[in-house]
Structure formats: C-alpha cells, structure tokens
C-alpha cells in the first residue's frame, strides 16, 4: 500500500504555497536530466529518454498564447511533420481550474493519438524540449514559453500544496543517490515561479525537517 505523503504547513505571510510535502526536502533527484539515461521503473526499467514528457503536459491558455507568439522560433526546431502549430495542442477536453492564471488549461499535442507516444515538443533531432531549445537558440528565456508544469517537474503544485509529481517514482531520475534533494535542485525555479518570499518560508521548513532528521542519522552511525 502506498504511504500518504507527510504534508507540512508553510509558515509566514500570505502565499500561493500554503503547504509542502516533507519528501520535497528528503528525496533526491538526478542533477542533470539531459545526461541521465532515463528508464521507466514500472515497465521493467525500459529505456526511454525524456520519459517524464511522454504523456505531454497541461498548458494554461496564457502559456499557449506565449508559445504561439514564438511559433517561428519553435517550428524551426521541430521535425517537419510537426511544424504546423495546429498540431501543437489538444483542445478536445479543456480543463477548468482557478489555479491556472487564465482559469483554463489544454494539453500539448502528441506524436500519435497514443497517450504515451511523446509530447509534440519532443519531436526534433536532439533530446529535450523543443520549447527550451528554441529559446536558447533564439536568445530569449525558456521561462517565456515553457509551461509552469514542465518547469516545476519533478515538483507539482495544486490546491495550495507543493509536492512531488504523481509519477515521481516511475522514472530512474528519482532517488538518484548522487543528486541533490529535490528542493535544493528546484529552489531557483520555485523562486522564479512563486517568489523569493515563498523560498524564504520553504527554507525555514527545510531547516525544521533536516533538524529533526540529523540527530536520528547521528544515532544510527556505527
């Protein structure tokens, strides 16, 4: 049976992030996704580069507009079969949620109708996201076009809670003993999305969590 995550209150002033899962400060993650050889743990360690992107992502309507605003830069990166912006989004089942800035999200398109066929923005000649690559090639920030849900991975945010993505344990990048904790790895991104005030609050929670763990670790040493 899967254990429910321990969720802690975030102390301080008003914030979109009201609570945080304790594992954010304890679990480790591969330091560099682009050099990690991804495997799907729930499929017998099947190799699959960019595995976390295989199903596509939610895109707020404002984010969709930003992507279309850079369609020339992005199309130039994609395989010719996927350069038409008409295939970039699946708007057949829009999702309504007040936590999205526009109130509505759609999904990115996929290489084929199969939901595990790969996000449309993976369809180019190198690893990684075409949105990110187009930004680097075009001299603008990836944050301008990359959906928040993608920027946050392996974190996820919803209902005021910052935690690990639901599919965190599926991929070999999770629990990489050589990598930093998820929070330390993602701290700059959390600050960019939610603000430095949230980072200061989460730093305080991190100190509380690690303060409880260190004495226990010391007692377990031979």
C-alpha positions as CSV (number, residue, x, y, z in Angstrom):
1,X,0.0,0.0,0.0
2,X,1.4,3.4,-0.9
3,X,2.1,5.6,2.1
4,X,0.4,9.0,2.1
5,X,2.9,11.8,2.0
6,X,3.6,13.9,5.1
7,X,2.4,17.4,4.4
8,X,3.7,20.4,6.4
9,X,2.3,23.9,6.9
10,X,4.3,26.7,5.3
11,X,4.6,29.4,8.0
12,X,4.6,33.1,7.2
13,X,2.5,35.7,5.3
14,X,0.0,35.1,2.5
15,X,1.3,32.8,-0.2
16,X,0.0,30.6,-3.0
17,X,2.1,27.8,-1.5
18,X,0.3,27.1,1.8
19,X,1.6,23.6,2.4
20,X,4.5,21.4,1.3
21,X,5.2,17.7,1.3
22,X,8.1,16.7,3.5
23,X,9.6,14.4,0.8
24,X,10.4,17.5,-1.2
25,X,13.3,18.1,1.2
26,X,14.3,14.5,1.6
27,X,14.1,12.8,-1.8
28,X,17.0,13.1,-4.2
29,X,16.9,13.6,-8.0
30,X,19.3,13.3,-10.9
31,X,21.4,16.5,-11.1
32,X,21.2,16.8,-14.9
33,X,18.2,15.4,-16.8
34,X,19.9,15.9,-20.2
35,X,22.8,13.5,-19.3
36,X,20.7,11.0,-17.4
37,X,19.8,7.7,-19.2
38,X,16.0,7.6,-18.4
39,X,14.4,4.3,-17.5
40,X,10.7,3.5,-16.7
41,X,10.8,1.6,-13.5
42,X,7.2,0.5,-13.7
43,X,7.9,-1.1,-17.1
44,X,10.8,-3.3,-16.2
45,X,13.3,-0.4,-16.4
46,X,12.5,0.1,-20.1
47,X,14.9,2.8,-21.5
48,X,13.1,5.9,-22.7
49,X,14.9,9.2,-22.9
50,X,12.8,12.2,-21.7
51,X,10.4,9.7,-20.1
52,X,8.7,12.3,-17.9
53,X,7.5,14.1,-21.1
54,X,6.0,11.0,-22.8
55,X,2.4,12.0,-22.0
56,X,2.6,15.7,-22.8
57,X,1.7,18.5,-20.3
58,X,-1.1,20.9,-19.2
59,X,-0.8,24.3,-20.8
60,X,-2.6,27.4,-19.5
61,X,-4.2,29.4,-22.2
62,X,-1.9,32.3,-21.5
63,X,1.0,29.9,-21.9
64,X,-0.4,28.7,-25.2
65,X,-0.6,32.2,-26.4
66,X,3.1,32.8,-25.4
67,X,4.1,29.6,-27.3
68,X,2.2,30.7,-30.4
69,X,3.9,34.1,-30.1
70,X,7.2,32.4,-30.7
71,X,5.9,29.9,-33.3
72,X,8.6,30.8,-35.9
73,X,11.4,30.0,-33.5
74,X,9.8,26.8,-32.2
75,X,8.7,25.5,-35.6
76,X,12.3,25.8,-36.8
77,X,13.4,23.3,-34.2
78,X,10.7,20.7,-34.7
79,X,10.7,17.9,-37.2
80,X,8.9,19.0,-40.5
81,X,5.9,16.8,-39.7
82,X,5.2,18.8,-36.5
83,X,5.9,22.4,-37.6
84,X,2.3,23.3,-38.1
85,X,1.0,24.9,-34.8
86,X,-2.4,23.3,-35.5
87,X,-0.9,20.0,-34.1
88,X,0.7,21.6,-31.0
89,X,-2.3,21.5,-28.7
90,X,-5.1,19.1,-27.9
91,X,-8.1,21.3,-27.1
92,X,-10.7,18.5,-27.1
93,X,-11.1,18.4,-23.4
94,X,-10.1,21.7,-21.8
95,X,-9.7,21.7,-18.0
96,X,-11.2,24.4,-15.8
97,X,-9.3,25.3,-12.7
98,X,-9.0,28.7,-10.9
99,X,-5.3,27.9,-10.0
100,X,-4.4,28.4,-13.7
101,X,-4.0,32.1,-14.4
102,X,-6.5,32.0,-17.3
103,X,-8.7,29.6,-15.5
104,X,-8.4,27.0,-18.3
105,X,-5.7,24.5,-19.4
106,X,-5.4,22.3,-22.5
107,X,-2.9,19.5,-23.3
108,X,0.1,19.6,-25.5
109,X,-0.3,17.5,-28.7
110,X,1.4,14.1,-29.1
111,X,3.3,12.4,-31.8
112,X,0.4,10.0,-32.3
113,X,-3.0,9.6,-30.7
114,X,-1.4,7.1,-28.3
115,X,-1.2,9.0,-25.0
116,X,2.4,7.6,-24.4
117,X,3.7,8.4,-27.8
118,X,5.6,11.5,-26.7
119,X,4.9,15.2,-26.4
120,X,4.8,17.1,-29.7
121,X,7.6,19.3,-28.5
122,X,10.0,16.3,-28.2
123,X,9.8,15.7,-32.0
124,X,13.1,17.0,-33.1
125,X,16.6,15.7,-33.7
126,X,18.0,16.0,-30.1
127,X,17.0,15.2,-26.6
128,X,14.9,17.6,-24.5
129,X,12.2,20.0,-25.1
130,X,12.0,22.0,-28.3
131,X,10.5,25.0,-26.4
132,X,13.6,25.2,-24.2
133,X,15.9,24.6,-27.1
134,X,14.2,27.2,-29.3
135,X,14.5,29.8,-26.5
136,X,18.3,29.1,-26.1
137,X,18.7,29.3,-29.9
138,X,16.6,32.5,-30.2
139,X,18.1,34.4,-27.3
140,X,15.0,34.6,-25.1
141,X,14.3,33.0,-21.8
142,X,12.8,29.4,-21.7
143,X,10.5,30.7,-19.0
144,X,8.7,32.8,-21.6
145,X,7.4,29.7,-23.4
146,X,7.8,26.7,-21.2
147,X,4.7,25.7,-19.3
148,X,4.9,26.0,-15.5
149,X,4.0,22.3,-15.0
150,X,7.1,21.4,-17.1
151,X,9.4,24.0,-15.3
152,X,8.4,22.6,-11.9
153,X,8.9,18.9,-12.6
154,X,9.6,16.8,-10.6
155,X,7.6,19.0,-8.3
156,X,3.8,19.6,-8.8
157,X,1.5,22.2,-7.4
158,X,-2.2,22.1,-6.7
159,X,-4.7,23.2,-4.1
160,X,-2.0,25.2,-2.3
161,X,0.3,22.2,-1.9
162,X,3.8,21.9,-3.3
163,X,4.8,18.3,-3.6
164,X,6.4,15.6,-5.7
165,X,4.8,14.9,-9.0
166,X,2.4,11.9,-9.1
167,X,4.7,10.0,-11.4
168,X,7.9,10.8,-9.5
169,X,8.7,7.2,-8.6
170,X,8.1,5.9,-12.1
171,X,11.4,7.1,-13.5
172,X,15.1,6.3,-12.7
173,X,15.9,10.0,-12.2
174,X,14.1,9.8,-8.9
175,X,16.0,8.9,-5.8
176,X,19.4,9.2,-7.5
177,X,21.7,9.0,-4.6
178,X,24.3,11.1,-6.3
179,X,22.0,14.0,-6.9
180,X,20.8,16.9,-4.7
181,X,17.5,16.9,-2.9
182,X,14.5,17.9,-5.0
183,X,14.2,21.1,-3.1
184,X,17.8,22.2,-3.5
185,X,17.7,21.3,-7.2
186,X,14.4,23.2,-7.8
187,X,14.8,26.1,-5.4
188,X,15.7,28.6,-8.1
189,X,12.7,27.6,-10.2
190,X,10.4,27.7,-7.1
191,X,11.6,31.2,-6.5
192,X,11.1,32.3,-10.1
193,X,7.5,31.0,-10.2
194,X,6.3,31.7,-6.7
195,X,8.6,34.5,-5.5
196,X,11.5,34.8,-3.1
197,X,9.2,35.2,-0.1
198,X,8.0,31.6,-0.7
199,X,11.6,30.4,-0.9
200,X,12.4,32.0,2.4
201,X,9.4,30.3,4.0
202,X,10.4,26.9,2.5
203,X,14.0,27.4,3.6
204,X,12.6,27.6,7.2
205,X,10.6,24.4,6.7
206,X,13.6,22.7,5.3
207,X,15.7,23.6,8.4
208,X,12.9,22.2,10.6
209,X,12.8,18.9,8.6
210,X,16.6,18.4,8.4
211,X,16.9,19.4,12.1
212,X,14.7,16.5,13.0
213,X,16.5,14.1,10.7
214,X,20.1,14.8,11.6
215,X,20.0,13.6,15.2
216,X,18.5,10.4,14.1
217,X,21.1,9.9,11.5
218,X,23.9,10.5,14.1
219,X,22.4,7.9,16.4
220,X,22.5,5.3,13.6
221,X,26.2,5.7,12.8
222,X,28.3,2.7,13.9
